[in-house]
Amino acid sequence: MKEAKLKFKPGNFEIISSGDYVICKVSGKKISLSELKYWNVELQEAYFSYFEANERFKQLNKK
């Protein structure tokens, strides 16, 4: 298995370098590209689930 490099866009993503998964910015978990549903376009970060996306949102709003 190989990590993919993606460009996150609103509503979809572009595969820059092919692979099977990306890494969640918050948890470090591997996310299969077929399961990837949560990301941040501005920060270009992937999140494993709504929970991690929400945690990241909270982190960013504390600053």
N, C-alpha and C positions, 0 to 999 in steps of 0.2 A: 504494500500500500504506500502511496506517495501523497504528500501534501500538495494541494492545488493552490495556485495564486489566482485570486479573483479581483475584479474591479466591481464594486457594489454600486448599483444604480437604483433609482426609485422603482420598486416593483420587480426588479430582476438583477441579474449579475452577468458579467462577461468573464469567461475563462481566459486568463492571461497565460497561465501555464497549467497544463492538464494534470490531474491528480484525482484522488478518490475522496479526499476530505479537506476540511479547514479546521483551524483550532479556535475554540471559543476564547475570546479576550478575557472573560471574567473567570471561568472555571478551568480553562486549559484542556477541556474535553475535546475529543475529536468529533467533528460533525460531518457525517456523510453528505455529499453534495445533494443527494436525492432527498435528504431530510432537512436541509438548510432552509429556514423560514424567517430568521430574525437577523438583521444587520443594521448598521448605521452607515449611511451614505457619506456623511460629512467626515466621520472618523475612519471610515473604511475598516470597520471591525465586524466580526461575526459573533453571534451569540447562540448558545446551545438551545435555549428555550426562552419563553417570555420571562421567566424568573431572572435569568442572567441579564437579559436586556433591561429589565426594570432595575436591577441592582446597579448596573452601569449608569443608567439615567440618574439614580439617586447619588452616585459618586460624583458625577459631573455637576449636579446642582448644588453640592456642598461647597464647591470652590467659588 
